[in-house]
Amino acid sequence: MKYYGAWGENHIREKTNARSSPFPIEIKSSTTFHRDFFTSLRRFGELNSASEGGCLVYGGDKETEGEGIRTLNYKHISRLFA
């Protein structure tokens, strides 16, 4: 995973190497949560047994973690890289 932001190259490299397995992120513009949003994240996990759950980023306020999938408001996406 690569993340480009306001940090220097060393920081980007550190975050890139922080996870040893794939970590899928689904981004939706909806402010209403729908369980269907997890479909592609679950499918990714079925196809890649080495993946680490995943994260749904969307416009709503409900933030949870269940079934190995984290739900985050887009304003808090930086938490994925901390």
C-alpha angles and dihedrals in degrees: 000000000000125000122188118197142121093312128100124258093263091058091050091051091049092052092044090057095040093093122052095195135046116281113195120211121196116197121199129177094212120114090202118077118232124182087222087074088076094059098092092041091054091046090052089054091051091052096042113039091185093063121113107230105270145230135259114208115192143148098263130099099232110105118182143144122223139140087019091296122114121210117209138176110240091242089066098047090117088073088073090063100041 
